[in-house]
Amino acid sequence: METTAKCPVFGQCGGCSAQHIPYEAQLENKKQFVERLIKKSGIEIENAVIGVFSDKPYGYRNRMDFIVHQNGLGFRQKGDWKKVIDIENCPISNNQLNILLKEVREFFNQNKDRLKVFDIFKHTGTLRYAVIRTPDFSEDSSISFVLNVDNIDNTTLDLLKEFSQKCSAKNVVFAYVPKNTDNSISEEYAVIKRSETKFQASQKSEDFLGGNDFLKEKFCGYDFYYDIQGFFQNNSAMADKMLQYVRGLFESCNLQKEKSLLVDLYGGVGTFGIISSPRFSEVLTIESYKKSTEKAEMNIKENKIQNVKAVCQDAMSLKKIELEKWSRGKDLYVLTDPPRSGMHKKAIQYLLEIKPKSIIYVSCNPQQLSVELEKFKGDYKTKSIAMFDLFPQTPHIETVVELVRK
């Protein structure tokens, strides 16, 4: 059974691939896929029923990376990365994001003869991407104009600066990337001051007084700041549901708060650790990316949390002796939320050595999850499994597996 896709360029755009499938069928397909992978791992399953969590199938995304091309803004063509499909409105993006997209498109159409757009073949031109972010649970927003640092055109900069004074985005950033890369984020950036009349290409973020290089979102009653140039969940409603679910898993555990320590691996800006903190005596949120750790510290302070500590360290470099210093004999619980590549083998070995009572594994890559679960099957069994559809109209899925020590 098929349904009518909402997007007029469905099938041409290289993004969504499942709009022709009824949403309930999409969820069932993803559930069966996760079931097969979990069974393949061979880990003992206490409760084989997979919980399925979903929300609205359209209008959910709070971030989109639009390629700027000679005729507008768009996404790569399906099957041909060299071609760009022009996008006027994106059905899976939230309303505010589409409003900002319209503003950027109108600006581009009014000035396209003067803007120097990046040429992917010659590696010339300045303007490459417009990255729009619009958190659902705050009034914050941003546009990052990604620029070819090797070919800066001052007229293009002046036009973009003029636009930044008029657009409705709360924050505007110029991000610089080399001509021979295809990144849409960068650690080299400039935050645009709204009242400024002149802009020098050589200036960096510390030279500006106005605007922010971070955004704010609210989950489960807590405020969270994160970098405009950094990772954050692209589906706010479903991220909130997943965070509530994980908090509920800890609340259902028969643990004694004053004797329990939570280690939050790949902790990012501290979302899981902070939201779960009322259940534990102490929480360590561990993240290798310094800027995320700095935001975690900012979020701990913002939410007046007393029992969470942010540690900037790679999960693969943790040692058992360090944990013994932190835990001081407390019962140990672990939450791990690694990138798509999964946990480093040294991080897995670390967990097998420290033997936490429970491990909650949050995964955006079920295939990698199933491979890594095999390594735990000697000491752990699966108590519960849930999937969260943060990416409707695509094959991607987020999975939460609760492991308990045998």
PyMOL commands that set and color helices and strands:
alter all, ss='L'
color gray80, all
select helices_A, chain A and resi 23-41+95-111+154-166+205-207+236-252+257-259+271-279+290-302+315-317+320-327+345-354+366-376
alter helices_A, ss='H'
color red, helices_A
select strands_A, chain A and resi 44-45+50-53+63-69+72-77+80-86+127-133+142-148+171-177+189-191+214-219+222-227+260-265+282-287+308-312+331-336+358-363+380-388+398-405
alter strands_A, ss='S'
color yellow, strands_A
deselect
rebuild
show_as cartoon
